């Protein structure tokens, strides 16, 4: 039986705007990037754990914590409008030029300290046991979006008035991307060129272990949640 080659790609460009140098900012004693690297290495799943970056300092920190940085991002995939898919496709293409191809890959975000080796291992088992193209971490919305309000002409109205009298517990649970990691079968991804299409498996997380980090308040909340989880 053919061995399944696996690659972990940690996407960490240098141009963060809202939190300068966010991807290597100290998070409870070490660069936040280190948590993603350590989770990937600790899982024992991957033939290679690499950091995709355009930044020399990020590259040095990535290598310090055990990741490889075999090449730098192009200018095209380093800008504000490059998508995650653009970055992943470029990485896979660069490895192909080196004569290295992979069957399954993980995209792990660099500001995801809640990612653990255990989660990655469980998620990989779930993907490989299925016929799915992709596995995505998700978390339930804390309040049903179908009961949401919008402001129109300075007045509050229900966005979905058909759910005006529906109890929250009677509405189907909605989820959103948890922004931690994606696992995907490489050939299917290279064909579709998108992560959010095709046959997708969910990997559900709790609200305690998920935190978007877009500003300093988010950062402080993430640190508080992380400390709470360690207890």
N, C-alpha and C positions, 0 to 999 in steps of 0.2 A: 504493500500500500504506500502510495506517494506521501512523503512527509509534507505537512502543511507549513509553508513559510509565512512567518508573521512579523509585521513591522509596527512599531509604535512611533507615531509622529506627534511631537509636541510643538504646537504652533505658537511662536513667541517673537513677534516683530518688535522693533524698538520704538515705534512711533506712537505710543499711547498718549492721548490728548488730555483726557479728563483726570487721570491720575498719572502724572509724569513717572516714567520708568516703572510702571505698574508691574510688569512681568518679573522684575527682580527686586521689588520693594520687600523690605523685611516683614515677615509674617510670623510673629511669635518666635523670633530667634533665628530664622534663616530665610533666604529668598523664597518667595512664594512659588517660583518655578521649581524649586527643589522637591516639593511635595509630589508633583506630577511625575517627575523623573523617578523618585524613590518608589512610588507605587508601581510604575511600569516595570522597573528592574526587579522589585521584590516579588512580583507575580510569577516570574520565571517563564512567562508565556512567549516572549518575543526573541526572535533571532537578532534583532537590533532595536535599540531605543535611541531615537535621534531628535534633535531640536532643529526645527526649521526657523531660521532667523536671518535678518539683514544686519544684525548689530554685533559688533565684536565683543562688547562686554557681556552681553547675554550668552554668546557662544562660549566664552571663557567660563562663565558660571555653570552653564550646562555641562561642559566637559568636567569641571571640578566635581560635580555630583554624579558623574558616571555615564552621561549621555554622549553620543557621537554627534559631531557637526561636520559631515563629510563635504558639504558645500553650503554656500550662502544663497539666500533668496535673490531672485532677479528684482530689478526695479519695478517691473510690472506687478509682481505679487507682494510688494512691500508697501503699496499705497493704501490710502483710506478706503478705496472702493474695491479692492481685491476681496473676493469671497473666500471662505474656508475651502470650498471645492477647488478654486483656482490654485490655492497653495498646495493642496494634497495632490492634484494632478501633476503639478510641476515636480514635486518631490518624487513621485512614482516614476515620472519620465526620466529624471536625473539618475535614479538608481538603475533604470533599464539601460541607459547609456553606459553604465559601469558593468553591465552584464548581470545585474541582480534584479530578480523579479520576485514578487510576493503574492501569496494567495489571499491572505486576510490582513487587514491593517486596522489599527486603532488611531483615531484622532483624539488626542487628549489636550484639553485647554491648559494653559500655563497658570491660570489663576483659579485653580480648582483644588484647594487643599483637602476637600472632602473625598476625593478619589482615593480609593485604597486598593491594595493588591487583591484583597478578597473580592471586592466588587468587580474588578477586571476579570478575575478568574471565573467568577460565577456568570458574568455576562458572556464571556467567550464560550463557556460550556453551552449556554443557552443558544447562542447563534449557531455554533457548529452542529448542534443536535437538531437544527431546523433546516428548512429550505429557504429561509429569509435572506434577503440581500444585505440588510442593514439592521443594526440594533442601536436604539437611541435611548439615552437616559431621559426620563420624564418625571414630572412631579404634578400632583393634582392642583388645580387652581384653588386658592383658599376660599373663594366665594364663587358660586356658579356664574360664569359670564352671561348666561342667558337671562339672569336676573339683573343685569347691569343697567346703569343709568347713563345717559348722555345729556349734554347741555346743548340745546338748540334754541336760538333766539332768546338767550338768557334765561331759559326755563329748563327744569329737569323733566325728562321724559324717559320712559322705558325704551331701551334700544330694541327689545323684542317684546312688544306688548302682549303677544299671545301667551307669554309666561307670567303675566301680571299676577294671577291668582294661583299659580303653581307653587307648591311648597318646595323649598330648596332640596329637601331629601328625596323628592320625587323626580328630580331632574338628573339625567345621565351625567356622570362625572366627566369633566373635561380636564385635559392635561396640557402642559406646555413643556417645551424643551428645557431640560434642567441645566444645559450648558456645561456639562462635565466631560463626557466622552462619547464617541461614536465608534462602533465596530462595523466593519463592512468588508464584503467580499470584493477584492480588488478588480477582477475582470468585469463584474457587473457595474461597479462604480465608474470604471474607465469608459464603459459603453454609454451609461446614462448621464455621466458628468454631474450628477446631483446626489446629495445624501438623503434628501427628504422626498424621494420618489421610490416607487416600486414596492417590494414586499418588506415591510418594516416591523421589527419586533420591538415592544416596549421593555424597558428595564426601569421599574418604578422605584422612586426614592421618596423619602419623607421630607416634609418641609424643614425639619431640623437640620438636615444634611445638604441643603441647597441654599445658595445665596449668590445672586448676581452681584458683581462687584464693579459698579460704575462710578462711584464717588467715595469720599472718605467715610461717610456714614455707613455705606454698605461694607466698607472694609472693617470698620469697628464691629458691625453686626456679625460679620463672618468670624472674626476672632472670638467673639463671645460664644457663638454657636460651636466653634471648634473646641473651646475650653469645656463647654457643657458636655459635648460628646465624649471627650477624654475621661470625664468623670463617670 
